[in-house]
Every structure is written in structure tokens, then in C-alpha cells.
């Protein structure tokens, strides 16, 4: 991961970047040397561990430096951890069952941005299914019609869903 920031309205700027817990934008220490406004910040974020980061920027308009107490501040959470998912039959259901709806729990280790029923592969005597969630992390797959006897399988291929930071999912599957 890298950071690419451009500034405008100033001729030069200084910045400091680091873990949010140790970077104070209003303190004078820690700002780097003056940089021409035409140069972008292109620091690599690989030296920082996952967690909250903070960037503080002060500008020079050709006459005076912006006071540190008025520094522009941007905070975000660096997240490079893999997105994992666990698919399993929801606890408490008879197995096998012809009672509908049959439920599968689909649980990600963190909230996802773009998960839908179309990302899943369903196989077996399934006629219809619905996917619901209240937190974009834990999902319920309700299979409302089962056409005949047999095993229903649910799978999610790797790389189909991302978390809010863009990390892609690992594969998972379950049968019931």
C-alpha cells in the first residue's frame, strides 16, 4: 500500500505521518522538511502495522506557514488482514431436512462491501434462496424451496467479495 496526496493553494508544505496514537497534528515536532507543492506525498505504508494512521499537513503560501494547530488532518485505518469466511449449516436444524426454509450461516471475519446471493454457488435440489444480514458481516442464507431429496451445497470462491479496505475473501463451502 502507498499513500498519494497532492496539495493546492500553497507553494510548499510539510507533513507527518504515523500511527494515530502517536501523531499529534497540533504539536510542532515531527513535521518533515518543506516540499514543493507540485510534489505529491508518495510514502509507502508498508512500514506501518495495521491499525489507525494519521496524516498531518501544513502549508506555506509564500509568506507564512500555516500554524500547526490548524494543520489539515486525515485519519484512516490501515487494513491488510485477509478476509476470511465460514459457511456452515445453521445450528439446531435437522440434518437431513425437508423442512423449509433451510438455513446456512455465512460469517466473515469483518464487514464486507459487496456481498450478494449472486456471489454464491448453490448446488443440489434448490429452487430458491434469499440472503440477509443486519451488519454486513454475518449473513443468513435461507433456502425456501428444496425440489427433491439430496444434498444442498453452498460455496463461495476466493476473490469474489471484498472488505471495506479492498481485501478479497478466501474460499469456503458447506453442505447440508
C-alpha positions as CSV (number, residue, x, y, z in Angstrom):
1,X,0.0,0.0,0.0
2,X,1.1,3.5,-0.7
3,X,-0.1,7.0,0.0
4,X,-0.5,9.5,-2.8
5,X,-1.6,13.0,-1.7
6,X,-1.5,16.3,-3.6
7,X,-1.9,19.8,-2.1
8,X,-3.1,23.0,-3.6
9,X,-3.3,26.7,-2.7
10,X,0.2,26.7,-1.2
11,X,3.8,26.9,-2.6
12,X,5.3,24.4,-0.1
13,X,4.1,22.1,2.6
14,X,5.3,19.9,5.4
15,X,3.7,16.7,6.7
16,X,4.0,14.0,9.3
17,X,2.5,10.5,9.1
18,X,2.3,7.7,11.6
19,X,0.2,5.7,14.0
20,X,-2.8,7.8,15.1
21,X,-1.9,7.2,18.8
22,X,1.5,8.8,18.4
23,X,0.9,11.6,15.9
24,X,-0.4,14.9,17.1
25,X,-1.1,17.4,14.4
26,X,-1.1,20.4,16.7
27,X,2.5,19.8,18.1
28,X,5.4,21.3,16.3
29,X,7.6,18.2,16.3
30,X,7.7,15.6,13.7
31,X,7.0,17.6,10.5
32,X,9.4,16.8,7.7
33,X,11.3,19.3,5.5
34,X,9.5,21.7,3.2
35,X,8.3,20.1,-0.1
36,X,7.3,22.0,-3.2
37,X,3.5,21.9,-3.6
38,X,4.0,20.4,-7.1
39,X,5.4,17.2,-5.4
40,X,3.0,14.6,-4.1
41,X,3.4,12.6,-0.9
42,X,4.2,9.1,-2.1
43,X,5.2,7.4,1.1
44,X,4.9,3.6,1.3
45,X,2.6,2.4,4.1
46,X,4.3,-1.0,4.3
47,X,6.4,0.1,7.3
48,X,3.2,0.6,9.4
49,X,1.3,-2.2,11.1
50,X,-2.4,-2.5,10.5
51,X,-4.4,0.0,12.6
52,X,-5.3,3.7,12.8
53,X,-3.0,6.1,10.9
54,X,-2.9,9.8,10.8
55,X,-1.5,12.3,8.2
56,X,-1.0,16.0,9.2
57,X,-0.2,18.7,6.6
58,X,0.7,22.3,7.0
59,X,1.2,24.7,4.1
60,X,3.2,27.8,3.2
61,X,1.5,30.4,1.0
62,X,4.7,32.2,0.1
63,X,4.5,34.4,3.1
64,X,3.7,32.5,6.2
65,X,3.4,28.9,7.4
66,X,0.1,27.6,8.5
67,X,0.1,27.1,12.3
68,X,0.4,23.5,13.4
69,X,-2.8,23.8,15.4
70,X,-4.6,24.4,12.1
71,X,-3.0,21.5,10.3
72,X,-5.0,19.6,7.8
73,X,-5.6,16.2,9.3
74,X,-6.7,12.9,7.7
75,X,-7.1,9.6,9.7
76,X,-7.9,6.2,8.4
77,X,-7.5,2.5,9.3
78,X,-4.8,0.5,7.5
79,X,-6.2,-3.0,7.0
80,X,-4.2,-5.6,5.1
81,X,-5.6,-8.7,7.0
82,X,-7.1,-11.4,4.8
83,X,-10.9,-11.6,4.6
84,X,-12.0,-15.0,5.8
85,X,-15.4,-16.6,5.6
86,X,-17.0,-19.6,7.3
87,X,-20.1,-21.2,5.7
88,X,-22.0,-23.8,7.8
89,X,-25.4,-25.2,8.3
90,X,-27.2,-23.0,11.0
91,X,-27.1,-24.8,14.3
92,X,-30.2,-26.6,15.5
93,X,-31.5,-27.8,12.2
94,X,-32.4,-31.4,11.5
95,X,-30.0,-33.0,9.0
96,X,-31.2,-34.1,6.7
97,X,-34.3,-32.0,6.4
98,X,-37.1,-31.2,4.0
99,X,-38.4,-28.5,6.3
100,X,-38.0,-25.1,4.7
101,X,-36.5,-22.7,4.9
102,X,-33.2,-24.5,5.5
103,X,-30.6,-22.1,6.8
104,X,-26.8,-21.7,6.3
105,X,-24.8,-19.2,8.3
106,X,-22.2,-17.2,6.3
107,X,-19.8,-15.4,8.7
108,X,-17.0,-13.1,7.6
109,X,-14.3,-12.0,10.0
110,X,-15.1,-8.3,9.2
111,X,-17.7,-6.3,7.4
112,X,-17.9,-6.7,3.6
113,X,-18.7,-4.2,0.9
114,X,-20.3,-6.1,-1.9
115,X,-21.7,-9.5,-1.0
116,X,-24.8,-10.8,-2.6
117,X,-26.6,-14.0,-3.5
118,X,-25.0,-13.9,-6.9
119,X,-21.6,-14.5,-5.4
120,X,-22.6,-17.9,-4.0
121,X,-22.7,-21.2,-5.9
122,X,-25.7,-23.3,-4.8
123,X,-25.9,-26.9,-5.9
124,X,-28.4,-29.7,-5.3
125,X,-32.2,-29.7,-5.4
126,X,-32.6,-26.0,-4.6
127,X,-35.3,-23.9,-6.1
128,X,-35.0,-20.5,-4.4
129,X,-32.9,-18.8,-1.8
130,X,-32.6,-15.4,-0.1
131,X,-29.6,-13.8,1.6
132,X,-30.0,-11.3,4.5
133,X,-27.7,-9.5,7.0
134,X,-28.0,-6.8,9.6
135,X,-24.3,-5.9,9.8
136,X,-22.6,-6.9,6.5
137,X,-20.6,-9.4,8.5
138,X,-22.9,-12.2,9.4
139,X,-25.4,-13.4,6.8
140,X,-28.3,-15.9,6.8
141,X,-28.9,-17.9,3.6
142,X,-32.5,-19.1,3.7
143,X,-33.3,-21.8,1.2
144,X,-37.1,-21.6,0.9
145,X,-37.7,-24.4,-1.6
146,X,-36.0,-27.7,-1.9
147,X,-37.1,-29.5,-5.0
148,X,-36.3,-33.1,-4.1
149,X,-34.2,-35.3,-1.8
150,X,-30.5,-34.7,-2.0
151,X,-27.6,-32.7,-0.6
152,X,-27.5,-28.9,-0.9
153,X,-24.1,-27.4,-1.2
154,X,-23.2,-23.7,-0.7
155,X,-19.8,-22.3,-1.8
156,X,-18.0,-19.0,-2.2
157,X,-15.0,-18.9,-4.5
158,X,-11.9,-17.0,-3.5
159,X,-11.7,-13.4,-4.6
160,X,-15.4,-12.7,-5.1
161,X,-16.1,-10.4,-2.1
162,X,-14.0,-7.6,-0.5
163,X,-13.9,-6.0,2.9
164,X,-14.1,-2.2,3.3
165,X,-10.4,-1.9,2.7
166,X,-10.4,-3.9,-0.5
167,X,-9.0,-7.2,0.8
168,X,-10.5,-10.2,-1.1
169,X,-12.1,-13.2,0.5
170,X,-10.7,-16.7,0.9
171,X,-12.8,-19.7,-0.4
172,X,-15.3,-21.5,1.8
173,X,-18.1,-24.1,1.3
174,X,-20.6,-26.2,3.3
175,X,-23.0,-29.0,2.6
176,X,-26.2,-29.9,4.3
